[in-house]
Amino acid sequence: MKTGNHNTTIMHFFSKHLGLLVFYVLGTFITFSQTLPKPPEPPKGMVYVPAGTFIMGSEIGDPDERPKHIASTKAFFIDRYEISNAEFAQFDPTFRFPEDKKSNAAVVTWSQADAYAKWAGKRLPTEKEWEKAARGTDGRMFPWGDTYDSTYVVWDQKSTRGTAIAKPESPYGCYDMAGGVWEWTNDWYQPYPGNQTPMEEYGETYKVMRGGSNFNNQSFLRTTQRYYLLPEDIRAYPVGFRCAKDIE
């Protein structure tokens, strides 16, 4: 019948030209890929985070994490690790720490962290930038994924940066974004747009810190967890920082 012959002709045509079609699609993809701008090379010790949107906040955490929403950032660089004691001492020679803690995260006030960042030609990350660097664009609960694993977290200052903390690293290659020390951000503690839960701490009194530190509670290690602290009072919490840098 004509139908059978017609189908056979079609199958013969596709089998004959399938190779050409594959090469055409592959060539188009390669050409398109080559036209995409190449990501800039990060400065030493930093990673690149591209511009774009990501999922910020959570509906299952504390009231200040709500609402879960789409946020966006420009492209930026951010430090792979927290600033160490030895690195901070290069900026402030009067900074004292135990000799065996050179590679541990420096615990400093917000103004000390801000001053270091400016000295280094960088700045403190915004809260948006910190969360994006920690969780990527897939809305993950922890820097390594959605399942809690205590072996990815160090609970005190006995271990140096990157030794056993939060591995594998965040989607963009940052270490130690859960556990260890809290990390300062540049932002005042303010409600997210659309948040209707009153908090007397909101305003320009407290700075936001992220990262969970050494609380023995996995909820504090989530990428969306927010906490607030007076900028110059670190008596109760070990707070360190990592720097960010604009891309010119």
Backbone as CSV, one residue per row, in Angstrom:
resi,resn,N_x,N_y,N_z,CA_x,CA_y,CA_z,C_x,C_y,C_z
1,MET,0.823,-1.194,0.000,0.000,0.000,0.000,0.868,1.258,0.000
2,LYS,0.277,2.378,-0.441,1.028,3.623,-0.529,1.478,4.103,0.851
3,THR,0.638,3.836,1.855,0.987,4.284,3.209,2.285,3.667,3.671
4,GLY,2.430,2.368,3.442,3.660,1.686,3.829,4.854,2.234,3.087
5,ASN,4.715,2.444,1.793,5.829,2.980,1.016,6.191,4.397,1.474
6,HIS,5.162,5.150,1.816,5.383,6.524,2.265,6.172,6.541,3.571
7,ASN,5.769,5.656,4.515,6.477,5.592,5.791,7.912,5.134,5.608
8,THR,8.091,4.179,4.726,9.446,3.690,4.455,10.315,4.798,3.881
9,THR,9.727,5.601,3.010,10.478,6.720,2.413,10.891,7.728,3.475
10,ILE,9.985,8.032,4.397,10.286,8.973,5.479,11.405,8.437,6.369
11,MET,11.309,7.147,6.736,12.333,6.539,7.587,13.677,6.544,6.878
12,HIS,13.671,6.280,5.575,14.909,6.280,4.801,15.522,7.680,4.770
13,PHE,14.663,8.685,4.647,15.143,10.063,4.596,15.825,10.447,5.918
14,PHE,15.160,10.123,7.046,15.722,10.496,8.341,16.994,9.733,8.662
15,SER,17.015,8.426,8.302,18.223,7.652,8.567,19.387,8.163,7.731
16,LYS,19.089,8.637,6.520,20.125,9.128,5.616,20.678,10.466,6.093
17,HIS,19.803,11.302,6.670,20.205,12.655,7.036,20.361,12.870,8.545
18,LEU,20.230,11.800,9.346,20.324,11.932,10.793,21.692,12.461,11.219
19,GLY,22.721,11.927,10.592,24.070,12.369,10.926,24.257,13.847,10.658
20,LEU,23.737,14.306,9.521,23.851,15.727,9.203,23.087,16.575,10.212
21,LEU,21.923,16.078,10.638,21.120,16.811,11.607,21.840,16.929,12.944
22,VAL,22.469,15.826,13.377,23.207,15.836,14.637,24.357,16.827,14.569
23,PHE,25.107,16.801,13.469,26.225,17.727,13.310,25.743,19.178,13.272
24,TYR,24.577,19.392,12.649,24.042,20.749,12.574,23.680,21.270,13.957
25,VAL,22.966,20.427,14.744,22.558,20.826,16.091,23.779,21.040,16.966
26,LEU,24.748,20.121,16.876,25.963,20.242,17.678,26.742,21.498,17.305
27,GLY,26.824,21.752,16.011,27.545,22.938,15.555,26.877,24.216,16.007
28,THR,25.541,24.207,15.972,24.807,25.381,16.436,25.037,25.624,17.916
29,PHE,25.038,24.534,18.691,25.264,24.646,20.136,26.657,25.181,20.431
30,ILE,27.655,24.661,19.722,29.031,25.107,19.941,29.176,26.574,19.575
31,THR,28.567,26.955,18.449,28.640,28.356,18.030,27.992,29.266,19.047
32,PHE,26.817,28.824,19.562,26.111,29.615,20.574,26.945,29.719,21.848
33,SER,27.563,28.604,22.254,28.370,28.594,23.466,29.563,29.532,23.333
34,GLN,30.132,29.572,22.130,31.304,30.414,21.922,30.966,31.900,21.942
35,THR,29.698,32.216,21.680,29.298,33.627,21.686,28.958,34.129,23.085
36,LEU,28.799,33.190,24.057,28.504,33.606,25.420,29.736,34.271,26.031
37,PRO,29.537,35.317,26.802,30.690,35.971,27.422,31.385,35.039,28.407
38,LYS,32.693,35.044,28.403,33.464,34.198,29.304,33.430,34.791,30.698
39,PRO,33.144,33.974,31.720,33.123,34.503,33.086,34.473,35.113,33.443
40,PRO,34.470,36.221,34.157,35.741,36.850,34.543,36.528,35.973,35.510
41,GLU,37.833,36.083,35.454,38.697,35.318,36.349,38.627,35.929,37.747
42,PRO,38.271,35.137,38.755,38.180,35.701,40.114,39.565,36.068,40.648
43,PRO,39.642,37.100,41.482,40.897,37.378,42.181,41.290,36.175,43.035
44,LYS,42.538,36.098,43.395,43.035,34.981,44.189,42.217,34.818,45.469
45,GLY,41.798,33.596,45.720,41.055,33.295,46.937,39.576,33.584,46.869
46,MET,39.079,34.005,45.689,37.666,34.324,45.549,37.021,33.433,44.492
47,VAL,35.699,33.398,44.473,34.947,32.667,43.461,33.992,33.627,42.770
48,TYR,33.541,33.228,41.609,32.639,34.060,40.800,31.199,33.609,40.993
49,VAL,30.311,34.565,41.221,28.869,34.290,41.303,28.194,35.119,40.221
50,PRO,27.554,34.475,39.243,26.965,35.217,38.125,25.740,36.017,38.519
51,ALA,25.414,36.992,37.704,24.201,37.777,37.915,22.971,36.906,37.684
52,GLY,21.856,37.298,38.275,20.618,36.568,38.031,19.795,36.393,39.288
53,THR,18.707,35.677,39.128,17.768,35.471,40.223,18.063,34.180,40.972
54,PHE,17.540,34.092,42.173,17.640,32.874,42.974,16.499,32.874,43.978
55,ILE,16.268,31.727,44.600,15.224,31.600,45.612,15.797,32.036,46.949
56,MET,15.165,33.024,47.576,15.640,33.543,48.857,14.557,33.384,49.905
57,GLY,14.977,33.108,51.124,14.012,32.973,52.204,13.414,31.585,52.293
58,SER,12.520,31.403,53.260,11.933,30.088,53.511,10.577,30.239,54.182
59,GLU,9.730,29.267,53.956,8.415,29.236,54.605,8.413,28.287,55.798
60,ILE,9.526,27.593,56.033,9.549,26.612,57.125,10.459,27.052,58.268
61,GLY,11.138,28.169,58.111,12.049,28.627,59.147,11.403,29.630,60.081
62,ASP,12.227,30.488,60.642,11.745,31.513,61.549,10.931,32.562,60.796
63,PRO,10.090,33.319,61.513,9.247,34.309,60.837,10.026,35.338,60.015
64,ASP,11.251,35.673,60.422,11.998,36.690,59.677,12.550,36.174,58.352
65,GLU,12.436,34.862,58.093,12.891,34.298,56.822,11.803,34.371,55.738
66,ARG,10.639,34.821,56.110,9.498,34.842,55.195,9.278,36.238,54.623
67,PRO,8.644,36.303,53.455,8.205,35.193,52.615,9.336,34.641,51.735
68,LYS,9.176,33.413,51.332,10.062,32.837,50.329,9.813,33.597,49.029
69,HIS,10.862,34.084,48.400,10.657,34.967,47.253,11.814,34.859,46.263
70,ILE,11.645,35.457,45.114,12.692,35.506,44.107,13.468,36.809,44.278
71,ALA,14.756,36.686,44.472,15.634,37.851,44.611,16.664,37.811,43.486
72,SER,17.352,38.898,43.297,18.357,38.940,42.226,19.575,39.721,42.692
73,THR,20.709,39.408,42.080,21.952,40.123,42.358,22.663,40.400,41.041
74,LYS,23.550,41.346,41.077,24.498,41.519,39.994,25.575,40.450,40.154
75,ALA,26.406,40.282,39.150,27.533,39.362,39.281,28.520,39.932,40.299
76,PHE,29.155,39.061,41.058,30.113,39.521,42.058,31.114,38.401,42.370
77,PHE,32.192,38.780,43.019,33.148,37.827,43.559,32.936,37.747,45.065
78,ILE,33.233,36.567,45.633,33.159,36.416,47.084,34.264,35.469,47.524
79,ASP,34.782,35.688,48.719,35.881,34.870,49.221,35.471,33.411,49.355
80,ARG,36.385,32.540,48.980,36.137,31.098,49.112,36.074,30.694,50.589
81,TYR,36.930,31.315,51.396,36.980,31.027,52.833,36.732,32.299,53.634
82,GLU,36.443,32.116,54.903,36.384,33.253,55.816,37.799,33.816,56.003
83,ILE,37.880,35.083,56.338,39.177,35.713,56.580,39.807,35.097,57.832
84,SER,41.064,34.710,57.700,41.748,34.025,58.806,42.382,35.025,59.768
85,ASN,42.797,34.507,60.905,43.514,35.332,61.872,44.773,35.938,61.262
86,ALA,45.535,35.120,60.557,46.779,35.601,59.951,46.505,36.681,58.916
87,GLU,45.451,36.513,58.134,45.107,37.517,57.123,44.677,38.824,57.777
88,PHE,43.890,38.727,58.836,43.435,39.946,59.497,44.605,40.681,60.151
89,ALA,45.574,39.919,60.659,46.734,40.536,61.309,47.607,41.292,60.317
90,GLN,47.531,40.960,59.045,48.257,41.735,58.039,47.689,43.153,57.945
91,PHE,46.409,43.264,58.188,45.743,44.573,58.188,45.946,45.289,59.511
92,ASP,45.815,44.543,60.600,45.924,45.122,61.939,46.989,44.369,62.731
93,PRO,48.220,44.839,62.729,49.312,44.147,63.432,49.088,44.002,64.933
94,THR,48.165,44.778,65.507,47.897,44.682,66.946,46.915,43.556,67.264
95,PHE,46.356,42.941,66.227,45.375,41.865,66.416,46.083,40.640,66.974
96,ARG,45.601,40.119,68.076,46.244,38.998,68.747,45.389,37.733,68.657
97,PHE,46.083,36.596,68.506,45.420,35.303,68.441,46.430,34.224,68.801
98,PRO,45.972,33.040,69.219,46.905,31.960,69.542,47.748,31.564,68.327
99,GLU,48.991,31.262,68.555,49.921,30.961,67.476,49.446,29.797,66.610
100,ASP,48.772,28.828,67.220,48.331,27.656,66.460,46.989,27.872,65.764
101,LYS,46.485,29.108,65.778,45.189,29.409,65.161,45.319,30.327,63.946
102,LYS,46.465,30.327,63.297,46.683,31.221,62.168,45.651,31.049,61.072
103,SER,45.249,29.811,60.822,44.325,29.533,59.715,42.873,29.461,60.147
104,ASN,42.602,29.752,61.405,41.212,29.785,61.857,40.571,31.124,61.498
105,ALA,39.257,31.126,61.416,38.543,32.351,61.080,38.747,33.402,62.166
106,ALA,39.000,34.635,61.749,39.162,35.743,62.690,37.809,36.141,63.261
107,VAL,37.720,36.275,64.560,36.493,36.710,65.234,36.645,38.191,65.555
108,VAL,35.828,39.010,64.897,35.979,40.463,64.978,34.614,41.147,65.003
109,THR,34.611,42.424,65.340,33.384,43.204,65.307,33.042,43.574,63.862
110,TRP,31.843,44.111,63.686,31.427,44.500,62.333,32.324,45.603,61.777
111,SER,32.651,46.605,62.591,33.476,47.702,62.096,34.887,47.229,61.752
112,GLN,35.408,46.254,62.494,36.702,45.686,62.151,36.637,44.952,60.808
113,ALA,35.568,44.192,60.625,35.394,43.465,59.365,35.237,44.430,58.206
114,ASP,34.459,45.471,58.403,34.237,46.468,57.351,35.539,47.187,57.002
115,ALA,36.323,47.513,58.014,37.594,48.200,57.775,38.570,47.313,57.016
116,TYR,38.615,46.037,57.372,39.493,45.106,56.653,39.090,45.018,55.192
117,ALA,37.791,44.865,54.953,37.304,44.723,53.583,37.701,45.930,52.737
118,LYS,37.544,47.109,53.278,37.909,48.314,52.534,39.414,48.378,52.299
119,TRP,40.196,47.995,53.295,41.655,47.955,53.165,42.080,47.006,52.045
120,ALA,41.352,45.900,51.909,41.671,44.895,50.899,41.093,45.232,49.527
121,GLY,40.417,46.388,49.396,39.798,46.748,48.128,38.528,45.962,47.844
122,LYS,37.882,45.533,48.909,36.661,44.737,48.782,35.575,45.366,49.647
123,ARG,34.585,44.591,50.018,33.496,45.065,50.873,32.847,43.863,51.522
124,LEU,31.994,44.097,52.491,31.224,42.996,53.077,30.080,42.630,52.131
125,PRO,29.737,41.359,52.037,28.631,40.968,51.147,27.287,41.409,51.701
126,THR,26.354,41.687,50.799,24.995,41.930,51.238,24.379,40.606,51.677
127,GLU,23.249,40.698,52.339,22.566,39.478,52.763,22.141,38.645,51.558
128,LYS,21.679,39.313,50.509,21.303,38.599,49.282,22.494,37.849,48.705
129,GLU,23.632,38.532,48.618,24.817,37.913,48.034,25.270,36.719,48.863
130,TRP,25.239,36.864,50.179,25.675,35.763,51.039,24.785,34.538,50.819
131,GLU,23.477,34.750,50.829,22.566,33.608,50.680,22.695,32.972,49.307
132,LYS,22.849,33.771,48.277,23.004,33.207,46.938,24.292,32.399,46.841
133,ALA,25.378,32.924,47.386,26.649,32.201,47.346,26.572,30.896,48.117
134,ALA,25.731,30.853,49.150,25.617,29.664,49.988,24.703,28.601,49.387
135,ARG,23.620,29.003,48.718,22.610,28.021,48.314,22.438,27.882,46.815
136,GLY,23.047,28.772,46.017,22.869,28.657,44.575,21.470,29.062,44.157
137,THR,21.006,28.501,43.063,19.707,28.888,42.505,18.627,27.831,42.666
138,ASP,18.955,26.708,43.290,17.967,25.625,43.387,17.214,25.609,44.709
139,GLY,17.441,26.619,45.553,16.677,26.707,46.792,17.056,25.700,47.851
140,ARG,18.267,25.190,47.799,18.682,24.153,48.747,18.681,24.666,50.190
141,MET,18.529,23.724,51.104,18.414,24.072,52.514,19.773,24.270,53.180
142,PHE,20.779,23.528,52.732,22.134,23.643,53.254,23.081,23.900,52.090
143,PRO,24.273,24.386,52.337,25.184,24.651,51.215,25.480,23.422,50.364
144,TRP,25.387,22.239,50.950,25.700,21.007,50.220,24.470,20.299,49.664
145,GLY,23.271,20.743,50.005,22.061,20.086,49.519,20.917,20.229,50.503
146,ASP,19.963,19.310,50.447,18.778,19.406,51.301,18.795,18.449,52.489
147,THR,19.819,17.616,52.583,19.888,16.643,53.669,20.951,17.044,54.670
148,TYR,20.591,17.096,55.920,21.556,17.479,56.951,22.568,16.372,57.174
149,ASP,23.823,16.731,57.308,24.899,15.779,57.567,25.860,16.410,58.563
150,SER,25.913,15.883,59.768,26.731,16.484,60.820,28.224,16.409,60.518
151,THR,28.643,15.502,59.632,30.067,15.402,59.304,30.534,16.569,58.448
152,TYR,29.601,17.360,57.927,29.956,18.531,57.126,30.145,19.784,57.972
153,VAL,29.982,19.637,59.277,29.984,20.814,60.148,31.013,20.647,61.258
154,VAL,31.760,21.685,61.543,32.653,21.689,62.695,31.993,22.528,63.783
155,TRP,32.099,22.070,65.018,31.312,22.685,66.077,32.090,23.656,66.950
156,ASP,33.353,23.869,66.660,34.114,24.791,67.487,35.272,25.358,66.676
157,GLN,36.175,26.055,67.360,37.294,26.704,66.689,38.567,25.850,66.718
158,LYS,38.413,24.555,66.961,39.583,23.685,67.025,40.099,23.321,65.632
159,SER,39.235,23.354,64.635,39.635,22.986,63.278,39.855,24.236,62.430
160,THR,40.801,24.162,61.519,41.066,25.290,60.640,40.044,25.347,59.515
161,ARG,40.048,26.432,58.792,39.077,26.629,57.718,39.224,25.540,56.654
162,GLY,38.089,25.008,56.217,38.083,24.083,55.097,38.561,22.674,55.376
163,THR,38.852,22.334,56.622,39.383,21.005,56.899,38.308,19.927,56.879
164,ALA,37.179,20.209,57.476,36.102,19.220,57.478,34.757,19.910,57.505
165,ILE,34.743,21.178,57.118,33.540,21.979,57.307,32.743,22.070,56.014
166,ALA,31.471,21.725,56.098,30.540,21.942,54.984,31.106,21.451,53.653
167,LYS,31.513,20.206,53.596,31.957,19.622,52.334,30.890,18.653,51.855
168,PRO,30.572,18.595,50.571,31.190,19.435,49.545,30.797,20.901,49.698
169,GLU,31.536,21.759,49.033,31.336,23.193,49.191,30.014,23.662,48.594
170,SER,29.743,24.946,48.703,28.515,25.522,48.161,28.537,25.438,46.632
171,PRO,27.402,25.690,45.982,27.353,25.566,44.513,28.398,26.396,43.777
172,TYR,28.856,27.487,44.375,29.836,28.341,43.695,31.252,28.141,44.215
173,GLY,31.421,27.198,45.158,32.760,26.880,45.618,33.174,27.512,46.922
174,CYS,32.221,27.988,47.711,32.547,28.578,49.010,32.534,27.508,50.102
175,TYR,33.484,27.599,51.015,33.554,26.674,52.136,33.092,27.350,53.424
176,ASP,32.705,26.512,54.376,32.443,26.952,55.750,31.272,27.926,55.858
177,MET,30.257,27.739,55.034,29.093,28.622,55.115,28.000,28.041,56.014
178,ALA,28.351,26.974,56.745,27.461,26.409,57.757,28.339,25.895,58.885
179,GLY,28.160,26.439,60.087,29.000,26.031,61.201,30.252,26.888,61.304
180,GLY,31.093,26.561,62.267,32.323,27.331,62.452,32.044,28.629,63.181
181,VAL,32.023,29.736,62.439,31.683,31.040,63.019,30.517,31.640,62.240
182,TRP,29.798,32.531,62.899,28.843,33.347,62.166,29.621,34.235,61.201
183,GLU,28.933,34.838,60.247,29.597,35.747,59.312,28.787,37.036,59.179
184,TRP,29.499,38.155,59.307,28.852,39.453,59.142,28.413,39.666,57.694
185,THR,27.294,40.343,57.529,26.902,40.880,56.229,26.873,42.398,56.350
186,ASN,26.678,43.064,55.249,26.670,44.526,55.261,25.324,45.106,55.707
187,ASP,24.288,44.284,55.767,22.929,44.793,55.928,22.488,44.954,57.374
188,TRP,21.645,45.977,57.569,20.916,46.104,58.821,19.834,45.032,58.857
189,TYR,19.402,44.696,60.053,18.371,43.676,60.229,17.000,44.278,59.923
190,GLN,16.484,43.983,58.745,15.223,44.536,58.269,14.313,43.397,57.792
191,PRO,12.990,43.607,57.781,12.089,42.578,57.252,12.188,42.491,55.739
192,TYR,11.947,41.306,55.209,11.865,41.151,53.765,10.595,41.837,53.264
193,PRO,10.583,42.292,52.015,9.354,42.863,51.449,8.212,41.858,51.541
194,GLY,7.086,42.300,52.063,5.933,41.418,52.195,5.842,40.715,53.538
195,ASN,6.869,40.857,54.379,6.838,40.240,55.702,5.980,41.097,56.634
196,GLN,4.953,40.473,57.219,4.013,41.205,58.063,4.203,40.912,59.549
197,THR,5.257,40.157,59.894,5.482,39.803,61.294,6.293,40.894,61.982
198,PRO,5.733,41.551,62.990,6.480,42.632,63.663,7.636,42.078,64.486
199,MET,8.751,42.797,64.474,9.925,42.447,65.277,10.520,43.748,65.795
200,GLU,10.627,43.874,67.102,11.156,45.121,67.658,12.616,45.330,67.295
201,GLU,13.313,44.270,66.894,14.726,44.398,66.538,14.938,44.965,65.139
202,TYR,13.892,44.962,64.302,14.043,45.510,62.953,14.436,46.986,63.021
203,GLY,15.266,47.397,62.079,15.670,48.793,62.030,17.150,48.902,61.687
204,GLU,17.805,49.911,62.195,19.226,50.133,61.941,20.011,50.139,63.244
205,THR,19.726,49.103,64.045,20.441,48.902,65.299,21.318,47.661,65.238
206,TYR,20.795,46.606,64.623,21.495,45.334,64.549,21.919,45.026,63.106
207,LYS,23.073,44.384,62.964,23.528,43.900,61.675,23.173,42.415,61.533
208,VAL,22.944,41.989,60.307,22.611,40.591,60.043,23.894,39.764,59.983
209,MET,23.870,38.628,60.651,24.948,37.658,60.512,24.360,36.347,60.022
210,ARG,25.166,35.605,59.310,24.723,34.361,58.688,25.704,33.234,58.986
211,GLY,25.272,31.985,58.748,26.194,30.856,58.790,26.046,29.904,59.945
212,GLY,25.310,30.298,60.995,24.976,29.325,62.018,25.947,29.115,63.147
213,SER,27.229,29.369,62.944,28.221,29.175,63.978,28.161,27.761,64.551
214,ASN,28.446,27.663,65.857,28.576,26.341,66.458,27.380,25.948,67.321
215,PHE,26.214,26.462,66.987,25.017,26.010,67.690,24.758,24.539,67.378
216,ASN,24.448,23.769,68.404,24.139,22.356,68.189,22.683,22.186,67.770
217,ASN,22.309,22.889,66.765,20.938,22.857,66.257,21.007,23.060,64.753
218,GLN,20.631,22.043,64.003,20.809,22.105,62.554,19.976,23.198,61.899
219,SER,18.924,23.672,62.566,18.104,24.723,61.972,18.904,26.002,61.782
220,PHE,19.910,26.220,62.635,20.728,27.424,62.519,21.715,27.348,61.366
221,LEU,21.902,26.162,60.818,22.877,25.977,59.741,22.245,26.064,58.358
222,ARG,20.943,26.272,58.305,20.276,26.392,57.010,20.727,27.656,56.282
223,THR,20.693,27.617,54.981,21.142,28.756,54.173,20.255,29.981,54.336
224,THR,19.044,29.794,54.835,18.102,30.909,54.972,18.074,31.505,56.375
225,GLN,18.762,30.869,57.315,18.729,31.324,58.704,19.338,32.715,58.852
226,ARG,18.587,33.609,59.494,19.060,34.970,59.755,19.208,35.148,61.267
227,TYR,20.217,35.925,61.646,20.354,36.264,63.060,20.882,37.685,63.139
228,TYR,20.643,38.341,64.229,20.997,39.757,64.349,21.899,39.968,65.561
229,LEU,22.746,40.980,65.477,23.678,41.252,66.565,24.091,42.717,66.520
230,LEU,24.307,43.297,67.702,24.861,44.646,67.755,26.230,44.638,67.086
231,PRO,26.506,45.585,66.226,27.726,45.542,65.410,29.038,45.416,66.182
232,GLU,29.075,45.970,67.399,30.338,45.981,68.138,30.350,45.047,69.350
233,ASP,29.357,44.170,69.446,29.252,43.301,70.620,29.336,41.832,70.205
234,ILE,30.515,41.246,70.343,30.687,39.842,69.950,31.007,38.972,71.166
235,ARG,30.626,39.441,72.344,30.934,38.679,73.556,30.213,37.343,73.590
236,ALA,29.009,37.288,73.059,28.209,36.067,73.166,28.330,35.153,71.945
237,TYR,28.823,35.693,70.826,28.850,34.905,69.595,30.189,35.059,68.876
238,PRO,30.731,33.957,68.353,31.925,34.068,67.513,31.515,34.483,66.098
239,VAL,31.912,35.679,65.687,31.495,36.196,64.389,32.727,36.529,63.549
240,GLY,32.799,35.942,62.384,33.860,36.247,61.439,33.267,36.879,60.195
241,PHE,33.963,36.743,59.068,33.431,37.338,57.848,34.215,36.854,56.636
242,ARG,33.603,37.021,55.496,34.279,36.876,54.213,33.937,38.122,53.399
243,CYS,34.779,38.449,52.442,34.586,39.674,51.670,33.966,39.386,50.310
244,ALA,33.342,40.401,49.750,32.830,40.362,48.391,33.504,41.473,47.597
245,LYS,33.361,41.419,46.299,33.978,42.429,45.450,33.126,42.624,44.207
246,ASP,32.894,43.889,43.841,32.154,44.189,42.627,32.974,43.821,41.404
247,ILE,32.292,43.515,40.314,32.947,43.216,39.048,32.827,44.445,38.161
248,GLU,33.942,45.015,37.796,33.932,46.261,37.007,33.687,45.955,35.535
